[in-house]
Amino acid sequence: MYSIMVIKVDSIDHIVLTVKDINATVDFYCRILGMEVVTFGKGRKALKFGRQKINLHQYGNEFEPKAHNPTPGAADLCFIIQQPVEEAIDYLVQCGVVVLEKLVNRTGANGSIISIYFRDPDLNLIEVSNYLNFTG
């Protein structure tokens, strides 16, 4: 008789974004969202923040194994930020980023959040949020 194991996920270590231009993506995420670029493996690039990272794959030259149909602009990502989202709106506008929606109530992984939406260079939808009990 075999016992059935259940895998229980603890956290996300990394995700992968397929992008048209790695340099443009690195510039955007570092300049706009304060991420840090790291180089690993054989010159591969990733964006590090907190205890997570986003590995970058160049469209048409993806690292194997890869998603079945890797496509730039197919992601919808939500990041919890340290600053109040109201301040982030002003910063984004100053940086020339078009804010699509402002101060929208949503449900995050750990409760109610307030969010703003914009797009990255590949037109991925980016949501930055605060939990409603955010105290700064």
FENLINDA-V527374 format. One record per backbone hydrogen bond with DSSP energy under -1.0 kcal/mol. CO is the residue of the C=O (numbers start at 0). NH is the residue of the N-H. If there is no record, write none. Layout:
co: [CO | CO]
nh: [NH | NH]
//
This chain:
co: [12 | 14 | 16 | 18 | 20 | 21 | 22 | 23 | 24 | 25 | 26 | 27 | 28 | 35 | 37 | 39 | 43 | 44 | 45 | 46 | 47 | 48 | 51 | 52 | 53 | 54 | 56 | 57 | 70 | 74 | 76 | 78 | 83 | 84 | 85 | 86 | 87 | 88 | 89 | 90 | 91 | 92 | 100 | 103 | 105 | 110 | 111 | 112 | 113 | 114 | 115 | 116 | 117 | 119 | 123 | 124 | 125 | 126 | 127 | 128 | 129 | 130]
nh: [52 | 54 | 56 | 58 | 24 | 25 | 26 | 27 | 28 | 29 | 30 | 31 | 34 | 47 | 45 | 43 | 39 | 55 | 37 | 53 | 35 | 51 | 48 | 14 | 46 | 16 | 18 | 60 | 73 | 124 | 126 | 128 | 87 | 88 | 89 | 90 | 91 | 92 | 93 | 94 | 96 | 95 | 116 | 114 | 112 | 107 | 131 | 105 | 129 | 103 | 127 | 99 | 125 | 122 | 119 | 76 | 117 | 78 | 115 | 80 | 113 | 133]
//
